[in-house]
C-alpha cells in the first residue's frame, strides 16, 4: 500500500524544529532486563546444549528486552519503504533514470517487486510511503536538500510508520541517486575521503563512480563545517526518505518496537541518530550486509553485526525482510522447544 504525506503538526514552542527531535532523544529508555533474564532462564532449560543456537539466542534476548516482555513475538512485523527523489540524480550518479523511482512505486503497489514476494513468503506486512517523490529535493552540491522545518516535519511523518500495533519494524527505502546521498551523509558524519564511501550502487560504471565521488566532494566543500551537526547534515545533504527513516527509528525506540535496518542507505539514515546519541540504535539490528563496501564500513562504525550476508544491493527493505525470517525462527525455537524436563531428556552431567 502506498501512502502519501499528510499534514504534520507544527513544532512546539520550544524553539527551532530540530529542538523537538533533540528533546525526544532525551526520552529514550533501555531494554527490560527482567525480560532478558527470563529469556536466558528458559534458554538454559531447552533441549539443547547451552549456546547451541548461537546468535539465534542473542536475537531472542534482544527482541524480548526491547519489546519488554519475557515471551517475545513476531506476530505483526512490518516493512516500511520510504521513497524520495533527489536533484543530484541529474548529475549522472545512477545507472537508472530518475523516473524509475515513480515506476518502482507503481511496481510496489501492483505487487511486482522483490520485496512484495519476500513479504508474502514470510507473512510480513508492507507499507510504502511516498515522500513527494514527484518533486526532487534540490541538488545539494549548491544548496540545501531540505529546510530545517521540512526535515523535521518529514521525520515526524516517518514516525507514523509504527502505527497499528506492530511488534517488529524493518526500514527500507527507494530513490534513484540515494546511494550517493548515503555516501555524502556518511562522509559528513564520520569523515574520510569521498571515495571511501562511494560504491557502484545500482551498477554504475567507472565513469559513474567518478561522478559520484565528485558529487560527494562538491557537497562536502559547499556545506563545510555546517555538517558537523548531525541533524544539519541530514537536512543539507540527506533526503526525505532518510529523514523519514530517522523518524521511524526514533519513534520505534520510544514505543518499544525493535527495528531491523536494511542496507546502506537505511543504515546511513540511522547513523544520524547514532551521531546524536551513541545509544540511540540499541534497539536496532542490521538485517544484512550489502555488496556496497561502504555499508560494511558503516556497520563497523555503528557496531552493528548483520544477520545475513548475501551480497544483495537491492534496497527496498529486501535484506531486512529476509532477516525477519531468521528472527521468526529464533522466536519459534525459543517458545516452541521443550525443556529437558518436559521432553524427559537428561541434562548435562
C-alpha positions in Angstrom: 0.0 0.0 0.0 1.4 3.4 -1.0 0.8 6.3 1.4 1.1 10.0 0.6 2.2 12.6 3.2 -0.5 14.3 5.2 -0.4 17.4 7.4 2.2 17.1 10.2 1.6 19.0 13.5 3.6 22.2 13.8 6.7 22.1 16.0 6.2 23.1 19.6 7.2 26.4 21.0 10.5 25.0 22.4 12.5 26.7 19.6 13.6 25.6 16.2 12.1 22.4 14.7 15.2 20.3 15.5 14.8 21.2 19.2 11.8 18.8 19.3 13.9 16.0 17.8 16.7 16.5 20.3 14.1 16.6 23.1 12.7 13.2 22.0 16.2 11.7 22.2 16.4 12.6 25.9 13.3 10.3 26.5 14.7 7.1 25.1 14.9 4.3 27.6 16.8 1.0 27.8 15.7 -2.6 27.4 13.8 -4.6 30.1 16.5 -6.5 31.9 13.9 -8.7 33.7 12.5 -9.8 30.3 16.1 -10.6 29.1 16.7 -12.6 32.3 13.5 -14.6 31.8 14.6 -15.5 28.2 18.0 -16.6 29.4 16.5 -18.7 32.2 14.2 -20.5 29.7 17.1 -20.9 27.2 19.1 -22.7 29.9 16.4 -25.3 30.2 15.7 -26.1 26.5 16.6 -29.4 25.0 20.0 -28.4 23.5 23.5 -27.7 24.7 24.0 -24.2 26.1 24.6 -21.7 23.3 24.0 -24.3 20.6 21.7 -22.0 18.6 24.4 -19.3 18.6 23.2 -15.9 17.5 19.6 -17.0 17.5 19.7 -17.0 21.2 21.1 -13.4 21.3 18.4 -12.3 18.9 15.6 -13.7 21.1 17.1 -11.8 24.1 17.4 -8.6 22.1 13.8 -8.9 20.9 12.4 -9.6 24.4 14.4 -6.8 26.0 13.1 -4.1 23.6 9.6 -5.5 23.4 9.8 -5.5 27.2 8.1 -8.9 27.6 9.5 -12.3 28.7 8.0 -14.1 25.7 8.9 -12.2 22.6 6.8 -12.3 19.5 7.0 -11.6 15.7 3.3 -11.7 15.1 2.9 -8.3 13.3 6.2 -7.5 11.6 6.2 -4.6 9.1 8.4 -3.5 6.3 8.2 0.3 5.8 9.6 1.6 2.5 10.2 5.3 2.3 10.6 6.7 -1.3 12.0 10.0 -2.3 13.6 11.8 -5.3 16.9 13.7 -5.5 18.1 16.6 -7.6 21.6 15.1 -7.7 20.2 12.3 -9.8 20.6 14.7 -12.8 24.4 14.6 -12.2 24.5 11.0 -13.6 25.2 9.3 -10.3 22.9 6.3 -11.0 22.7 3.7 -13.8 19.0 4.3 -14.0 17.0 7.5 -14.8 15.2 9.4 -12.0 11.8 8.3 -13.5 12.5 4.8 -12.1 11.6 6.0 -8.6 8.0 6.6 -9.6 7.9 3.4 -11.7 9.1 1.3 -8.7 6.4 2.9 -6.5 3.9 1.6 -9.1 5.5 -1.8 -9.0 5.3 -2.0 -5.2 1.6 -1.1 -5.4 1.0 -3.8 -8.0 2.9 -6.4 -6.0 5.5 -6.9 -8.7 8.7 -6.1 -6.8 11.1 -8.4 -5.0 10.0 -7.0 -1.6 6.4 -8.0 -2.3 7.5 -11.6 -2.9 9.6 -11.7 0.2 6.9 -10.2 2.4 4.4 -12.6 1.0 6.7 -15.6 1.6 7.2 -14.8 5.3 3.9 -13.2 6.2 5.3 -9.7 6.7 3.2 -6.5 6.3 4.3 -3.9 3.8 3.6 -0.2 3.6 5.2 2.2 1.1 5.4 5.9 2.0 5.7 8.3 -1.0 7.6 11.3 0.2 6.7 13.8 -2.6 8.7 11.7 -5.0 7.5 13.7 -8.0 9.3 16.7 -6.5 13.0 16.1 -6.1 15.0 17.7 -3.4 17.4 20.4 -4.7 20.9 19.5 -5.8 22.8 19.6 -2.5 26.1 20.4 -4.2 24.9 24.1 -4.4 22.1 24.3 -1.9 20.3 22.5 0.9 18.3 19.3 0.3 15.7 20.4 2.8 14.9 23.3 5.2 15.0 22.6 8.9 11.2 22.7 9.1 10.8 20.3 6.1 13.4 17.9 7.5 11.8 17.9 11.0 8.3 17.5 9.5 9.5 14.6 7.4 11.0 12.9 10.4 7.6 13.4 12.2 5.8 11.8 9.2 8.2 8.8 9.3 7.2 8.3 12.9 3.7 7.3 11.7 5.2 4.0 10.3 4.9 2.3 13.7 1.1 3.0 14.0 -1.1 -0.1 14.2 0.4 -2.2 16.9 3.4 -3.7 15.1 5.9 -5.7 17.0 8.9 -5.5 14.7 9.8 -2.8 12.1 12.0 -3.1 9.0 13.1 0.2 7.5 13.8 0.3 3.8 13.9 2.9 1.0 13.6 3.6 -2.7 15.1 6.6 -4.5 17.3 6.9 -7.6 20.5 8.6 -6.6 20.2 7.8 -2.9 23.4 5.7 -2.5 25.2 8.9 -3.4 23.1 10.7 -0.7 24.1 7.9 1.8 27.8 8.3 0.8 27.7 12.0 1.3 25.9 11.8 4.6 28.3 9.1 5.9 31.3 11.1 4.9 29.8 14.1 6.7 29.2 12.1 9.9 32.4 10.1 10.0 34.9 11.8 7.8 37.4 10.2 5.4 37.8 10.5 1.7 34.7 10.7 -0.5 36.0 7.6 -2.4 35.9 5.6 0.9 32.2 5.9 1.0 31.3 5.6 -2.7 30.3 2.3 -4.4 28.5 1.2 -7.5 25.0 1.4 -6.2 22.6 0.3 -8.9 25.6 -0.7 -11.0 27.3 2.4 -12.4 30.4 2.1 -14.5 33.8 3.6 -13.6 32.7 7.0 -15.1 29.6 6.8 -12.9 31.8 6.1 -9.8 33.9 9.2 -10.7 30.7 11.3 -10.9 29.6 10.1 -7.6 32.9 10.9 -5.9 32.9 14.4 -7.5 29.3 14.9 -6.2 30.2 13.9 -2.7 33.3 16.1 -2.7 31.4 19.1 -4.1 28.7 18.7 -1.4 31.2 18.5 1.4 33.1 21.5 0.2 29.9 23.6 -0.3 28.5 22.9 3.2 31.7 22.8 5.1 31.6 23.0 8.9 27.8 23.2 9.0 27.8 19.4 8.5 29.4 18.9 12.0 25.8 18.9 13.4 24.2 15.5 12.5 20.7 17.0 12.0 22.1 19.8 9.9 24.0 17.2 7.8 20.7 15.3 7.4 18.8 18.3 6.1 21.6 19.7 3.9 22.9 16.5 2.2 20.3 13.9 3.1 16.9 13.2 1.5 13.3 12.9 2.5 13.4 9.1 2.7 16.4 9.2 5.0 14.8 11.8 7.3 11.6 9.7 7.5 13.7 6.6 8.4 15.3 8.5 11.2 11.9 9.5 12.5 10.6 5.9 12.2 13.6 4.5 14.2 13.2 7.1 16.9 9.5 6.6 17.3 10.1 2.8 17.4 12.5 3.3 20.3 10.0 5.4 22.2 7.2 2.9 21.6 9.3 -0.2 22.4 9.4 -1.6 18.9 12.6 -3.4 17.8 14.0 -2.3 14.4 15.7 -4.2 11.6 17.8 -1.8 9.4 18.1 -2.8 5.8 21.0 -1.8 3.5 23.5 1.1 3.1 21.0 3.9 2.6 18.8 2.9 5.6 22.0 2.5 7.7 23.3 5.9 6.8 20.0 7.4 7.9 20.2 5.5 11.2 23.7 6.8 11.6 22.4 10.3 12.2 20.7 9.2 15.4 23.9 7.4 16.5 25.9 10.6 15.9 23.4 12.4 18.2 23.4 9.7 20.9 25.6 6.6 20.7 22.9 4.6 22.5 20.1 5.6 20.1 20.4 2.4 18.0 20.5 -0.1 20.8 17.0 -1.3 19.8 18.2 -1.9 16.2 19.7 -4.8 14.4 21.3 -4.9 11.0 19.3 -7.2 8.7 22.2 -7.8 6.3 25.5 -6.5 4.9 25.0 -5.4 1.3 27.5 -5.6 -1.5 28.4 -1.9 -1.0 31.8 -1.8 0.6 30.8 1.4 2.4 28.0 -0.5 4.1 30.5 -2.8 5.8 32.5 0.3 6.9 29.4 2.0 8.2 28.1 -1.1 10.1 31.5 -1.3 11.8 31.3 2.3 12.9 27.9 1.7 14.3 28.9 -1.6 15.9 26.0 -3.4 14.2 26.6 -7.1 13.3 24.5 -8.1 10.3 22.3 -11.2 10.5 22.8 -12.1 6.8 25.4 -11.5 4.1 24.0 -12.4 0.7 25.8 -9.8 -1.5 22.5 -8.0 -2.1 22.3 -4.4 -3.2 18.6 -4.0 -4.0 17.4 -1.8 -1.2 13.6 -1.5 -0.7 13.9 -3.4 2.6 14.6 -6.7 0.9 17.6 -7.8 3.0 15.9 -6.7 6.2 12.8 -8.6 5.3 14.8 -11.8 4.8 16.3 -11.3 8.2 12.8 -11.3 9.7 12.6 -15.0 8.7 15.6 -15.7 10.8 14.2 -13.7 13.7 11.0 -15.6 13.4 12.9 -18.9 13.6 14.7 -17.7 16.7 11.5 -16.9 18.4 9.9 -20.2 17.3 12.8 -22.2 18.7 12.7 -20.3 22.0 8.9 -20.5 22.5 8.2 -23.9 20.9 11.1 -26.1 22.0 10.6 -28.3 25.1 12.6 -28.1 28.2 14.7 -31.0 29.4 12.1 -31.9 32.0 9.2 -31.6 29.5 10.9 -33.9 27.0 12.3 -36.3 29.6 15.8 -35.7 28.2 18.8 -35.9 30.5 20.6 -32.7 31.1 24.3 -32.1 31.1 26.1 -34.3 33.6 
